[in-house]
Amino acid sequence: MKLECVKQKLEEVVIRADRITAKNSTLPVLQCILLIVKESILTIRATNLDLGIEITLPVKSSVDGVVAIPSSTLAHYLSSLQNEASLTLELIDNTVVIICGKSKASIKTLPYEDFPTIPLIAEGESSLFKTSEFIMGLKSVWYSASVSSIKPELSSVFVHKQDKELLFVATDSFRLAEKKTPFKGGDELKDLLIPFKNIPEIIRTLEGGEEEFRLSFNKNQLSFYGKSFSLTSRIIDGNFPDYTQIIPKNHTTEVIVLKQDLLSFLKLNTIFSDKFNQIHFSVKPSNKEFELSSRNSEVGENVTTLEGSFEGEDLEINFNYKYILDCFQSIQSESVSLQFNGSNRPLIIRGVGDHSFLYLAMPMNR
């Protein structure tokens, strides 16, 4: 193997692939990336057995070949090179020799025959998606998924089609987020449960891609295809709970406030919250009052009053402030609506004028 390429472009794709390698694996080859050179195309592969990526890069090559090289070593070396435009990479015996400007490095390799195959879906269902809308859907909800793998269906993002919309949903049973985006695809899209831990890398990979991508899937996995990359993730085998049953159809109390005011005062109250992250809401439409308070016996207490629009019944209710704070990253509106349905029922948060996002938070016992 011998090739010449732009140093910056190689560095970018190596770093992208390195993020997917299995850092703590007992199999050394999973800590490697596979470099394949054929007819002036460099293909880079990486996998942790749960997620796999393949990226292609045009290069100048004089000798084709295949090599498995420790990804962290290669990534750190490339990122440490300064102000160099191009480099040459050559496999000599079992060592990769890299010459870049006045620097020359030799990196030992592993047998490439041990590198696992990354399964790509050649046959199966497929749909075309707008990259920006799919990323927005994932970002809007994935933080609400469970970090525990005890119930795999809850440690996932549920993606499904409903009429002419694509719905992204995640829940850990204490809170739930739902985001709707337009979808012009056909009926071939089935319900998908994408593992929570794979979502950050899926987002990063798609953000570096094109305006559209193709998604292919079968019973066990799904593959994202762009012009210069493919990313494969396993699918969780299970049934997502019928979450629509817990979303209140009506409300007894509603408060509309400026999003930034609520966000600022929530952050202020976190200074005084207890070990359970508890914050108290006192809603009194009869007096046009919305009061937030928190108390910690070792620190002190704080009470904040917000201005807003009110309707309905008076209410006293407690929440974990972290669950409330998380949702603001998904709301673009300047004002937010908080809809309550009694002291023991979930809170619904929406952006005013935006019906594409819904957030549900369960209250805490006092």
Secondary structure by P-SEA (a helix, b strand, c coil): ccccccaaaaaaaaaaaaaacccccccccccbbbbbbcccbbbbbbbcccbbbbbbbbbbccccccccccaaaaaaaaaaccccccbbbbbcccbbbbbcccbbbbbbbcccccccccccccccbbbbbcaaaaaaaaaacccccccccccccccbbbbbbcccbbbbbbbcccbbbbbbbbbccccccccccccccaaaaaaaaaaacccbbbbbbcccbbbbbcccbbbbbbbbccccccccccccccccbbbbccaaaaaaaaaaacccccccbbbbbbbbccccbbbbbcccccccbbbbbbbccccccccccccaaaaaaaacccccccbbbbbbccccbbbbbbccccccbbbbbbbbcc
